[in-house]
Amino acid sequence: MSATPLDDFLHAIPKVELHCHLFGTVRQATFEALNARAGSPLVAEEIQGFYTRGEKPVGVLRVLRALDAELVRTPDDLRQLTYEYLQDAASHNVRHAEFFWNPTGTVHESGMAYRAAQDAIVRAIRDAQQDLGIAGRLIAAIDREASPEAAVEMVDWVLANRADEVIGIGIDYREVDRPPEMFLEAYRRAREGGLKTTAHAGEFGMPWTNVRTAVEMLQVDRIDHGYTVVDQPDFARECAERGLIFTVVPTNSYYLRTLPPERWALDHPIRKMPGLGLRIHPNTDDPTLHKVTPTQAWAMMVRDFDFSIDDLRGFMHNGLDGAWIDERQRRDWHAQWGAEFDALRARFSL
Ligand SMILES: [Zn+2]
């Protein structure tokens, strides 16, 4: 493996990760072991298919469902998945990782009690902090394919079992026909209970109005994906003025599937967002399924979307402004990470 100075540099820079799903981080060997333990409900070719990223990748939602329905069975499984994710992230100098987990599927499909599941994840977060120095934070995510009542139930679980490491809520799974306004009550309760909020919106080519609904009705603190905001420049300007952070995903399958390969990098909305004044930050989303590491997600911003090293420095600061950390830490990291970034840039002559 011959890494270029750019790869070495991007590996070394301090990072936050704000958009990553626990079930999308499962190592293939771990997935195979869980499958074998369950009596192999999935055949080998199927698993191989999940972990192959072709030119027209299949969605990862099927894999995530299989984990809840068949493979993840005990709190200790969640502890292992969390620890392995944080280990993998820390190996790319991710120092603060806010990651999603969908309690609804785990509780109703895997049959685990919410409290036991959350405790196991929190235990792994604390162990990883101690062993590896990475700060993990859990975002309980609404499964938007389930009912709005299930979303409220999920928020109530989080509020009844508060832990410092569980900092907010999100929403994910298929956005088609499941617009954000369906989940107004769950977001209202979360906000009133002191939780931070984010939402997947404007993914899968869904209209920019879903982003507006998330911002104005759900009053989210940041947006995950949000690409179709580029379709409405007036609204994009409003988001820019608010300083809203968009966690973007260079490997997002929707554009890989729908744009012709020779136009993909040129027509991808990520390329246009900063030009509209929007503040973006690159993330892995489902790293083992997308075959991407934090370092590679940052490298794609340069290689595929032509952003400069100065742009990346701005993205790093966007990540710190979007992170759910206290103001003192934010100030310290802005100063320290800026200096570290510049020193590394000089060392790698970039
Ligand atoms: Zn996502």
Residues whose N, C-alpha, C, O or C-beta is under 5 A from the ligand:
A	BS01	ZN	D285
